[in-house]
Amino acid sequence: MYHNRRRSRCDEVGENLERWLVSYADFITLLFAFFVTMYAISMVDGKKLGFVVESLQRALGSGVAVQVYRRDSGVFLSDFTSVEGYLSTVEARAFEKLVEEIKEGLDGISKGNAQGFNQGQIKFILEKRGLVIRVSEHLFFRSGDASIQPEFIPLLEVLGKAFERIPNHIRIEGHTDNVPINTPRFPSNWELSTARATAIVRYFLTHFDFDPDRLSATGYAEFYPIDTNETPEGRSQNRRVDFVVLCEREMGLGPVGVR
């Protein structure tokens, strides 16, 4: 009797020692599933992933719709990303109408332009602060210079005519890459980026009927990159001019120079 009781206790101890294998196997399975999922997400087409993200956000009641897109190296894609819940419906539609108007104007100058201008070099983004029209540096300026190239004045004419008819504040932002500059006129990228933004504001004030308090210029040098500065393609993306059409809420926050 004593022998049987001792044997049962030994069997019980052996059984308890093996239970951790079940939990360990479950953990390994979950870990494997996690890495498979991460690998699958990394291989998903960006556009399709964007649709999934947007659908999930709407299903979960999120107010902001996000679009994930693929960008070709060195080129600004013409893209329109909507922000819902922050802008009023009327204001969002007004921005969409403004984009359509600008694109129609760009169609007229891109067909006969011998300099290789095309709308693919201009990007439209709707953010919380308003509509951002992002233009590659080389459409306006030569490297290291802040003088507007005459052949691209028609582009400024299209933008100026469109901005002139709306009440929003327009902020011109100059951006550079991180390659240093040190000339008598531009000791650093701060001076270069600010001079470029100021040149465009000066053109608008000279050639259009803008109230001066509707325009502002600011330079951010290399400190707000949108891509890496480690490659020529990334630096090309970072050298840009952003035309920011501020929304009503942003205009009411105070100084328009605050990002």
PASEBA-1860 file (N, C-alpha, C; in nm, 3 decimals):
! residues 259
1> MYHNRRRS> 0.084/-0.119/0.000/0.000/0.000/0.000/0.087/0.124/0.000 ~ 0.187/0.123/0.087/0.280/0.234/0.096/0.357/0.250/-0.035 ~ 0.391/0.136/-0.096/0.464/0.140/-0.222/0.381/0.203/-0.332 ~ 0.255/0.173/-0.343/0.167/0.231/-0.446/0.150/0.380/-0.426 ~ 0.137/0.422/-0.297/0.118/0.564/-0.270/0.244/0.642/-0.312 ~ 0.360/0.587/-0.287/0.486/0.652/-0.325/0.501/0.660/-0.476 ~ 0.459/0.557/-0.544/0.468/0.555/-0.691/0.376/0.660/-0.753 ~ 0.257/0.675/-0.698/0.162/0.775/-0.751/0.219/0.914/-0.733
9> RCDEVGEN> 0.285/0.938/-0.617/0.341/1.070/-0.592/0.454/1.099/-0.692 ~ 0.532/1.002/-0.724/0.640/1.020/-0.822/0.587/1.050/-0.962 ~ 0.479/0.976/-1.000/0.417/1.002/-1.129/0.365/1.145/-1.138 ~ 0.307/1.192/-1.025/0.250/1.327/-1.022/0.360/1.432/-1.038 ~ 0.474/1.407/-0.970/0.586/1.501/-0.981/0.639/1.505/-1.124 ~ 0.653/1.391/-1.187/0.700/1.386/-1.326/0.607/1.457/-1.421 ~ 0.477/1.440/-1.395/0.378/1.504/-1.481/0.385/1.656/-1.468 ~ 0.401/1.708/-1.347/0.409/1.852/-1.324/0.532/1.912/-1.390
17> LERWLVSY> 0.641/1.839/-1.390/0.764/1.890/-1.449/0.753/1.907/-1.599 ~ 0.664/1.837/-1.664/0.652/1.845/-1.809/0.546/1.946/-1.855 ~ 0.472/2.005/-1.764/0.366/2.098/-1.805/0.421/2.227/-1.868 ~ 0.541/2.268/-1.830/0.597/2.391/-1.885/0.618/2.381/-2.036 ~ 0.631/2.258/-2.086/0.650/2.242/-2.230/0.531/2.292/-2.310 ~ 0.412/2.278/-2.254/0.291/2.324/-2.325/0.294/2.475/-2.341 ~ 0.322/2.546/-2.230/0.330/2.692/-2.237/0.442/2.738/-2.328 ~ 0.555/2.668/-2.320/0.669/2.705/-2.404/0.636/2.687/-2.552
25> ADFITLLF> 0.568/2.578/-2.585/0.529/2.554/-2.724/0.433/2.661/-2.773 ~ 0.337/2.701/-2.688/0.244/2.809/-2.725/0.319/2.939/-2.749 ~ 0.416/2.969/-2.663/0.494/3.092/-2.678/0.571/3.093/-2.810 ~ 0.636/2.982/-2.842/0.712/2.972/-2.966/0.621/2.989/-3.087 ~ 0.504/2.928/-3.080/0.408/2.940/-3.191/0.365/3.084/-3.212 ~ 0.333/3.153/-3.102/0.292/3.293/-3.112/0.406/3.380/-3.164 ~ 0.526/3.354/-3.118/0.642/3.430/-3.164/0.665/3.411/-3.313 ~ 0.650/3.287/-3.358/0.665/3.258/-3.500/0.558/3.331/-3.581
33> AFFVTMYA> 0.434/3.326/-3.532/0.325/3.394/-3.602/0.349/3.545/-3.609 ~ 0.405/3.602/-3.501/0.434/3.745/-3.498/0.534/3.784/-3.606 ~ 0.643/3.708/-3.617/0.746/3.741/-3.715/0.697/3.719/-3.858 ~ 0.614/3.617/-3.878/0.556/3.596/-4.010/0.468/3.714/-4.049 ~ 0.389/3.762/-3.953/0.302/3.877/-3.979/0.384/4.001/-4.012 ~ 0.489/4.026/-3.935/0.574/4.142/-3.961/0.640/4.134/-4.097 ~ 0.683/4.016/-4.135/0.743/3.998/-4.267/0.641/4.022/-4.377 ~ 0.521/3.973/-4.356/0.416/3.991/-4.457/0.381/4.138/-4.474
41> ISMVDGKK> 0.375/4.212/-4.362/0.343/4.355/-4.370/0.453/4.429/-4.446 ~ 0.578/4.390/-4.424/0.688/4.458/-4.492/0.686/4.435/-4.641 ~ 0.619/4.331/-4.686/0.614/4.300/-4.829/0.486/4.349/-4.895 ~ 0.397/4.410/-4.817/0.270/4.455/-4.873/0.290/4.579/-4.956 ~ 0.219/4.591/-5.066/0.221/4.711/-5.148/0.175/4.830/-5.065 ~ 0.248/4.944/-5.072/0.218/5.059/-4.988/0.079/5.114/-5.009 ~ 0.035/5.118/-5.133/-0.097/5.173/-5.162/-0.206/5.087/-5.101 ~ -0.192/4.952/-5.114/-0.292/4.862/-5.057/-0.293/4.873/-4.905
49> LGFVVESL> -0.173/4.885/-4.846/-0.166/4.899/-4.701/-0.235/5.027/-4.657 ~ -0.221/5.133/-4.737/-0.288/5.258/-4.704/-0.438/5.243/-4.699 ~ -0.493/5.169/-4.795/-0.638/5.145/-4.796/-0.680/5.068/-4.671 ~ -0.599/4.970/-4.631/-0.631/4.892/-4.511/-0.629/4.981/-4.388 ~ -0.525/5.064/-4.376/-0.515/5.154/-4.261/-0.634/5.248/-4.255 ~ -0.668/5.305/-4.370/-0.781/5.399/-4.374/-0.911/5.330/-4.334 ~ -0.934/5.209/-4.383/-1.056/5.137/-4.349/-1.061/5.105/-4.200 ~ -0.948/5.064/-4.144/-0.945/5.033/-4.001/-0.971/5.157/-3.918
57> QRALGSGV> -0.913/5.269/-3.957/-0.933/5.392/-3.881/-1.080/5.433/-3.882 ~ -1.142/5.422/-3.997/-1.283/5.460/-4.006/-1.370/5.364/-3.924 ~ -1.335/5.236/-3.930/-1.413/5.138/-3.855/-1.400/5.159/-3.705 ~ -1.282/5.207/-3.662/-1.258/5.230/-3.520/-1.299/5.369/-3.475 ~ -1.352/5.448/-3.567/-1.399/5.580/-3.530/-1.293/5.687/-3.529 ~ -1.177/5.662/-3.591/-1.072/5.763/-3.595/-1.112/5.877/-3.685 ~ -1.074/5.998/-3.647/-1.113/6.116/-3.725/-1.019/6.148/-3.838 ~ -0.901/6.086/-3.842/-0.803/6.122/-3.942/-0.783/6.006/-4.039
65> AVQVYRRD> -0.796/6.036/-4.167/-0.773/5.934/-4.269/-0.632/5.948/-4.321 ~ -0.555/5.840/-4.319/-0.416/5.844/-4.359/-0.398/5.764/-4.486 ~ -0.322/5.819/-4.579/-0.294/5.747/-4.702/-0.145/5.718/-4.709 ~ -0.109/5.593/-4.727/0.031/5.554/-4.742/0.058/5.542/-4.891 ~ 0.166/5.607/-4.935/0.192/5.608/-5.079/0.338/5.578/-5.104 ~ 0.369/5.536/-5.225/0.507/5.510/-5.266/0.560/5.632/-5.340 ~ 0.683/5.671/-5.309/0.742/5.786/-5.373/0.863/5.742/-5.453 ~ 0.870/5.782/-5.579/0.986/5.752/-5.661/1.101/5.842/-5.620
73> SGVFLSDF> 1.224/5.794/-5.635/1.342/5.868/-5.591/1.355/5.998/-5.669 ~ 1.377/6.106/-5.595/1.409/6.234/-5.657/1.293/6.305/-5.721 ~ 1.171/6.254/-5.710/1.056/6.315/-5.777/0.943/6.329/-5.677 ~ 0.879/6.444/-5.678/0.761/6.464/-5.596/0.640/6.414/-5.672 ~ 0.572/6.314/-5.620/0.453/6.264/-5.685/0.336/6.358/-5.661 ~ 0.250/6.372/-5.759/0.128/6.449/-5.740/0.032/6.365/-5.658 ~ 0.009/6.406/-5.536/-0.068/6.324/-5.443/-0.153/6.412/-5.356 ~ -0.270/6.365/-5.318/-0.360/6.443/-5.232/-0.405/6.356/-5.117
81> TSVEGYLS> -0.358/6.390/-4.998/-0.389/6.313/-4.878/-0.488/6.392/-4.795 ~ -0.604/6.335/-4.767/-0.708/6.409/-4.697/-0.700/6.390/-4.547 ~ -0.733/6.495/-4.476/-0.739/6.493/-4.331/-0.882/6.523/-4.291 ~ -0.947/6.422/-4.235/-1.087/6.436/-4.196/-1.097/6.459/-4.046 ~ -1.199/6.534/-4.006/-1.224/6.554/-3.865/-1.158/6.678/-3.809 ~ -1.052/6.727/-3.873/-0.983/6.847/-3.825/-1.033/6.970/-3.900 ~ -1.053/6.955/-4.031/-1.106/7.063/-4.113/-1.257/7.046/-4.128 ~ -1.325/7.158/-4.144/-1.468/7.149/-4.172/-1.487/7.097/-4.314
89> TVEARAFE> -1.605/7.043/-4.340/-1.633/6.991/-4.474/-1.622/7.100/-4.578 ~ -1.672/7.218/-4.545/-1.668/7.330/-4.639/-1.524/7.367/-4.670 ~ -1.439/7.371/-4.567/-1.300/7.411/-4.587/-1.224/7.305/-4.666 ~ -1.248/7.177/-4.637/-1.182/7.070/-4.711/-1.219/7.074/-4.858 ~ -1.346/7.100/-4.887/-1.389/7.109/-5.027/-1.328/7.230/-5.095 ~ -1.312/7.339/-5.021/-1.250/7.459/-5.078/-1.105/7.431/-5.116 ~ -1.034/7.355/-5.033/-0.896/7.318/-5.064/-0.891/7.227/-5.187 ~ -0.984/7.134/-5.195/-0.988/7.044/-5.311/-1.015/7.123/-5.439
97> KLVEEIKE> -1.102/7.221/-5.431/-1.132/7.305/-5.547/-1.009/7.386/-5.587 ~ -0.935/7.435/-5.486/-0.813/7.510/-5.514/-0.710/7.423/-5.585 ~ -0.697/7.298/-5.541/-0.603/7.205/-5.606/-0.642/7.183/-5.751 ~ -0.771/7.162/-5.777/-0.817/7.141/-5.915/-0.787/7.263/-6.002 ~ -0.807/7.381/-5.945/-0.781/7.504/-6.021/-0.633/7.517/-6.054 ~ -0.548/7.487/-5.958/-0.404/7.497/-5.982/-0.359/7.393/-6.084 ~ -0.412/7.272/-6.075/-0.374/7.169/-6.171/-0.415/7.206/-6.313 ~ -0.532/7.268/-6.328/-0.575/7.313/-6.461/-0.478/7.416/-6.517
105> GLDGISKG> -0.435/7.509/-6.431/-0.338/7.608/-6.475/-0.204/7.546/-6.511 ~ -0.163/7.446/-6.435/-0.036/7.380/-6.463/-0.041/7.301/-6.593 ~ -0.158/7.248/-6.627/-0.172/7.177/-6.754/-0.137/7.267/-6.871 ~ -0.179/7.393/-6.860/-0.157/7.488/-6.969/-0.011/7.521/-6.991 ~ 0.068/7.524/-6.882/0.209/7.562/-6.900/0.300/7.441/-6.918 ~ 0.255/7.323/-6.880/0.342/7.205/-6.890/0.353/7.153/-7.033 ~ 0.250/7.176/-7.115/0.249/7.120/-7.251/0.355/7.185/-7.339 ~ 0.370/7.318/-7.329/0.466/7.385/-7.416/0.593/7.427/-7.347
113> NAQGFNQG> 0.624/7.369/-7.232/0.742/7.408/-7.156/0.861/7.324/-7.199 ~ 0.966/7.390/-7.246/1.083/7.319/-7.296/1.180/7.280/-7.185 ~ 1.152/7.324/-7.063/1.244/7.297/-6.953/1.218/7.164/-6.883 ~ 1.118/7.090/-6.931/1.091/6.960/-6.871/1.000/6.967/-6.750 ~ 0.926/7.077/-6.737/0.835/7.087/-6.623/0.718/6.991/-6.641 ~ 0.678/6.926/-6.533/0.559/6.844/-6.535/0.497/6.845/-6.396 ~ 0.369/6.812/-6.391/0.297/6.819/-6.264/0.345/6.714/-6.164 ~ 0.415/6.613/-6.211/0.468/6.514/-6.119/0.572/6.569/-6.024
121> QIKFILEK> 0.623/6.690/-6.052/0.723/6.752/-5.966/0.660/6.840/-5.859 ~ 0.528/6.842/-5.855/0.455/6.919/-5.755/0.364/6.825/-5.679 ~ 0.363/6.841/-5.549/0.286/6.752/-5.463/0.187/6.832/-5.380 ~ 0.064/6.782/-5.371/-0.040/6.846/-5.292/-0.070/6.760/-5.169 ~ -0.062/6.822/-5.051/-0.085/6.749/-4.926/-0.180/6.831/-4.839 ~ -0.283/6.768/-4.791/-0.375/6.834/-4.699/-0.342/6.789/-4.558 ~ -0.292/6.882/-4.478/-0.251/6.853/-4.342/-0.342/6.927/-4.244 ~ -0.316/6.908/-4.115/-0.393/6.978/-4.014/-0.376/7.129/-4.023
129> RGLVIRVS> -0.257/7.173/-4.065/-0.234/7.317/-4.075/-0.292/7.376/-4.201 ~ -0.332/7.295/-4.296/-0.392/7.343/-4.420/-0.340/7.269/-4.541 ~ -0.346/7.333/-4.656/-0.300/7.273/-4.781/-0.155/7.309/-4.804 ~ -0.072/7.207/-4.827/0.070/7.228/-4.857/0.093/7.193/-5.003 ~ 0.147/7.288/-5.077/0.184/7.266/-5.216/0.336/7.260/-5.219 ~ 0.389/7.143/-5.240/0.533/7.118/-5.228/0.597/7.115/-5.367 ~ 0.696/7.202/-5.386/0.759/7.219/-5.517/0.908/7.192/-5.504 ~ 0.961/7.114/-5.595/1.104/7.085/-5.597/1.185/7.212/-5.619
137> EHLFFRSG> 1.298/7.221/-5.554/1.383/7.341/-5.560/1.417/7.382/-5.703 ~ 1.451/7.285/-5.787/1.504/7.320/-5.919/1.401/7.383/-6.011 ~ 1.273/7.381/-5.972/1.173/7.448/-6.054/1.179/7.599/-6.038 ~ 1.243/7.648/-5.935/1.253/7.792/-5.912/1.397/7.843/-5.910 ~ 1.488/7.768/-5.852/1.620/7.821/-5.822/1.731/7.728/-5.872 ~ 1.843/7.791/-5.904/1.964/7.714/-5.930/2.031/7.681/-5.797 ~ 2.117/7.580/-5.799/2.182/7.536/-5.677/2.259/7.651/-5.612 ~ 2.235/7.671/-5.483/2.307/7.774/-5.409/2.266/7.915/-5.440
145> DASIQPEF> 2.152/7.935/-5.508/2.108/8.069/-5.548/1.964/8.091/-5.503 ~ 1.926/8.219/-5.489/1.790/8.252/-5.447/1.719/8.341/-5.548 ~ 1.772/8.347/-5.671/1.708/8.424/-5.778/1.614/8.333/-5.856 ~ 1.489/8.376/-5.871/1.390/8.295/-5.941/1.426/8.285/-6.089 ~ 1.429/8.163/-6.142/1.461/8.144/-6.283/1.345/8.193/-6.370 ~ 1.373/8.278/-6.468/1.266/8.338/-6.549/1.177/8.235/-6.619 ~ 1.233/8.122/-6.659/1.155/8.024/-6.734/1.046/7.959/-6.650 ~ 1.055/7.976/-6.519/0.953/7.915/-6.433/0.861/8.018/-6.369
153> IPLLEVLG> 0.867/8.141/-6.419/0.773/8.244/-6.373/0.628/8.203/-6.398 ~ 0.596/8.137/-6.512/0.457/8.094/-6.533/0.401/8.008/-6.420 ~ 0.486/7.929/-6.356/0.441/7.848/-6.243/0.398/7.938/-6.127 ~ 0.476/8.042/-6.100/0.438/8.136/-5.995/0.312/8.212/-6.032 ~ 0.293/8.238/-6.160/0.172/8.308/-6.205/0.048/8.224/-6.175 ~ 0.056/8.094/-6.200/-0.058/8.006/-6.172/-0.088/8.006/-6.023 ~ 0.015/7.993/-5.941/-0.006/7.989/-5.797/-0.057/8.123/-5.746 ~ 0.002/8.232/-5.794/-0.039/8.365/-5.749/-0.184/8.396/-5.780
161> KAFERIPN> -0.229/8.362/-5.901/-0.368/8.388/-5.939/-0.464/8.306/-5.853 ~ -0.426/8.182/-5.823/-0.513/8.098/-5.740/-0.517/8.150/-5.596 ~ -0.403/8.188/-5.541/-0.398/8.237/-5.404/-0.466/8.372/-5.387 ~ -0.463/8.450/-5.491/-0.519/8.585/-5.484/-0.669/8.584/-5.459 ~ -0.736/8.477/-5.501/-0.882/8.471/-5.493/-0.933/8.406/-5.365 ~ -0.844/8.366/-5.275/-0.888/8.302/-5.152/-0.850/8.391/-5.032 ~ -0.920/8.378/-4.919/-0.891/8.465/-4.804/-0.781/8.413/-4.712 ~ -0.733/8.292/-4.733/-0.639/8.230/-4.639/-0.503/8.299/-4.639
169> HIRIEGHT> -0.434/8.283/-4.528/-0.296/8.328/-4.519/-0.207/8.228/-4.593 ~ -0.109/8.281/-4.667/-0.017/8.197/-4.744/0.122/8.210/-4.682 ~ 0.177/8.098/-4.640/0.312/8.098/-4.583/0.406/8.025/-4.678 ~ 0.516/8.092/-4.714/0.615/8.033/-4.803/0.731/7.983/-4.717 ~ 0.763/7.854/-4.730/0.869/7.793/-4.652/0.982/7.746/-4.743 ~ 1.103/7.789/-4.711/1.220/7.742/-4.784/1.289/7.631/-4.706 ~ 1.329/7.525/-4.778/1.397/7.411/-4.715/1.518/7.372/-4.800 ~ 1.623/7.328/-4.734/1.743/7.283/-4.804/1.781/7.143/-4.756
177> DNVPINTP> 1.885/7.087/-4.818/1.942/6.964/-4.764/2.049/7.003/-4.662 ~ 2.127/6.907/-4.616/2.225/6.935/-4.511/2.365/6.963/-4.565 ~ 2.378/6.982/-4.696/2.508/7.017/-4.753/2.539/7.162/-4.717 ~ 2.650/7.189/-4.649/2.679/7.326/-4.603/2.702/7.421/-4.720 ~ 2.668/7.547/-4.697/2.697/7.653/-4.792/2.762/7.767/-4.716 ~ 2.863/7.828/-4.776/2.932/7.939/-4.711/2.983/8.035/-4.818 ~ 2.896/8.131/-4.855/2.929/8.232/-4.953/2.909/8.369/-4.889 ~ 2.962/8.475/-4.951/2.940/8.609/-4.894/2.793/8.643/-4.876
185> RFPSNWEL> 2.708/8.595/-4.966/2.565/8.625/-4.955/2.493/8.528/-4.862 ~ 2.534/8.402/-4.865/2.466/8.298/-4.785/2.569/8.227/-4.697 ~ 2.592/8.276/-4.577/2.688/8.209/-4.488/2.645/8.071/-4.443 ~ 2.512/8.042/-4.451/2.463/7.910/-4.411/2.332/7.884/-4.483 ~ 2.278/7.763/-4.463/2.151/7.728/-4.525/2.034/7.808/-4.468 ~ 2.051/7.864/-4.349/1.945/7.950/-4.293/1.920/8.069/-4.386 ~ 2.028/8.138/-4.424/2.014/8.254/-4.512/1.960/8.215/-4.649 ~ 2.008/8.102/-4.702/1.965/8.058/-4.835/1.816/8.025/-4.836
193> STARATAI> 1.771/7.945/-4.740/1.630/7.904/-4.739/1.538/8.024/-4.714 ~ 1.579/8.117/-4.628/1.496/8.235/-4.600/1.492/8.327/-4.720 ~ 1.606/8.345/-4.788/1.611/8.432/-4.906/1.521/8.379/-5.017 ~ 1.517/8.248/-5.034/1.432/8.191/-5.138/1.284/8.214/-5.108 ~ 1.245/8.193/-4.982/1.106/8.217/-4.945/1.070/8.364/-4.961 ~ 1.161/8.452/-4.924/1.137/8.596/-4.935/1.127/8.640/-5.081 ~ 1.206/8.581/-5.168/1.201/8.615/-5.310/1.063/8.586/-5.369 ~ 1.005/8.475/-5.328/0.873/8.439/-5.379/0.766/8.532/-5.323
201> VRYFLTHF> 0.775/8.564/-5.194/0.680/8.659/-5.135/0.692/8.794/-5.206 ~ 0.813/8.838/-5.233/0.833/8.966/-5.301/0.770/8.963/-5.440 ~ 0.780/8.850/-5.509/0.720/8.840/-5.642/0.568/8.851/-5.632 ~ 0.509/8.782/-5.537/0.364/8.788/-5.520/0.317/8.931/-5.489 ~ 0.388/9.000/-5.401/0.349/9.135/-5.364/0.365/9.233/-5.480 ~ 0.462/9.206/-5.566/0.490/9.296/-5.678/0.394/9.275/-5.794 ~ 0.353/9.152/-5.818/0.276/9.120/-5.938/0.129/9.089/-5.913 ~ 0.088/9.082/-5.787/-0.051/9.050/-5.755/-0.104/9.145/-5.648
209> DFDPDRLS> -0.234/9.144/-5.632/-0.298/9.233/-5.535/-0.316/9.162/-5.401 ~ -0.204/9.138/-5.332/-0.207/9.074/-5.201/-0.194/9.180/-5.091 ~ -0.273/9.165/-4.985/-0.245/9.241/-4.865/-0.118/9.183/-4.802 ~ -0.022/9.267/-4.765/0.104/9.214/-4.710/0.085/9.124/-4.588 ~ -0.022/9.147/-4.510/-0.041/9.064/-4.391/-0.097/8.926/-4.424 ~ -0.122/8.900/-4.553/-0.169/8.767/-4.594/-0.054/8.676/-4.633 ~ 0.067/8.731/-4.637/0.183/8.654/-4.681/0.290/8.655/-4.572 ~ 0.363/8.546/-4.563/0.478/8.540/-4.473/0.582/8.447/-4.534
217> ATGYAEFY> 0.708/8.471/-4.497/0.819/8.391/-4.548/0.900/8.340/-4.431 ~ 0.943/8.216/-4.441/1.026/8.158/-4.335/1.121/8.056/-4.397 ~ 1.239/8.045/-4.337/1.337/7.948/-4.384/1.371/7.850/-4.274 ~ 1.372/7.722/-4.307/1.399/7.618/-4.209/1.531/7.547/-4.234 ~ 1.609/7.598/-4.332/1.738/7.535/-4.363/1.720/7.384/-4.384 ~ 1.805/7.302/-4.320/1.797/7.157/-4.339/1.725/7.086/-4.225 ~ 1.656/7.161/-4.139/1.610/7.103/-4.013/1.468/7.046/-4.016 ~ 1.402/7.047/-4.132/1.274/6.979/-4.147/1.277/6.889/-4.272
225> PIDTNETP> 1.366/6.789/-4.272/1.375/6.702/-4.390/1.253/6.612/-4.403 ~ 1.222/6.576/-4.525/1.114/6.480/-4.551/1.171/6.348/-4.600 ~ 1.303/6.342/-4.615/1.369/6.220/-4.660/1.510/6.219/-4.601 ~ 1.582/6.113/-4.625/1.717/6.103/-4.572/1.810/6.200/-4.646 ~ 1.910/6.249/-4.576/2.014/6.330/-4.639/2.138/6.247/-4.673 ~ 2.126/6.116/-4.662/2.240/6.027/-4.685/2.254/5.987/-4.832 ~ 2.154/6.018/-4.915/2.159/5.981/-5.056/2.127/6.102/-5.143 ~ 2.176/6.105/-5.267/2.142/6.217/-5.357/1.992/6.229/-5.380
233> EGRSQNRR> 1.923/6.115/-5.389/1.779/6.119/-5.411/1.707/6.181/-5.291 ~ 1.749/6.143/-5.170/1.688/6.199/-5.051/1.713/6.348/-5.038 ~ 1.835/6.391/-5.066/1.866/6.534/-5.060/1.785/6.612/-5.163 ~ 1.760/6.550/-5.278/1.677/6.616/-5.379/1.535/6.639/-5.329 ~ 1.483/6.544/-5.253/1.350/6.560/-5.194/1.348/6.674/-5.091 ~ 1.453/6.686/-5.015/1.457/6.784/-4.907/1.472/6.927/-4.958 ~ 1.534/6.946/-5.074/1.549/7.080/-5.132/1.418/7.119/-5.198 ~ 1.341/7.200/-5.130/1.205/7.227/-5.176/1.156/7.361/-5.125
241> VDFVVLCE> 1.044/7.404/-5.185/0.968/7.519/-5.136/0.827/7.472/-5.108 ~ 0.778/7.499/-4.987/0.642/7.462/-4.949/0.555/7.587/-4.946 ~ 0.447/7.585/-5.024/0.346/7.691/-5.019/0.235/7.639/-4.927 ~ 0.221/7.699/-4.810/0.126/7.650/-4.711/0.006/7.745/-4.706 ~ -0.110/7.693/-4.746/-0.235/7.769/-4.737/-0.297/7.732/-4.602 ~ -0.287/7.822/-4.506/-0.328/7.790/-4.370/-0.479/7.778/-4.358 ~ -0.524/7.684/-4.277/-0.667/7.668/-4.251/-0.711/7.771/-4.146 ~ -0.841/7.784/-4.127/-0.895/7.883/-4.035/-0.845/7.861/-3.892
249> REMGLGPV> -0.842/7.735/-3.850/-0.800/7.705/-3.714/-0.655/7.743/-3.692 ~ -0.571/7.715/-3.791/-0.428/7.748/-3.779/-0.406/7.899/-3.778 ~ -0.485/7.971/-3.857/-0.470/8.116/-3.860/-0.509/8.180/-3.729 ~ -0.594/8.114/-3.651/-0.639/8.169/-3.524/-0.552/8.133/-3.406 ~ -0.441/8.059/-3.431/-0.356/8.015/-3.319/-0.252/8.117/-3.278 ~ -0.235/8.221/-3.358/-0.135/8.322/-3.321/-0.038/8.346/-3.434 ~ 0.092/8.361/-3.403/0.191/8.389/-3.506/0.191/8.283/-3.616 ~ 0.184/8.328/-3.739/0.173/8.233/-3.852/0.303/8.162/-3.880
257> GVR> 0.412/8.206/-3.819/0.539/8.140/-3.843/0.557/8.014/-3.763 ~ 0.466/7.986/-3.669/0.480/7.867/-3.585/0.430/7.745/-3.660 ~ 0.510/7.639/-3.665/0.469/7.517/-3.734/0.375/7.439/-3.645
END
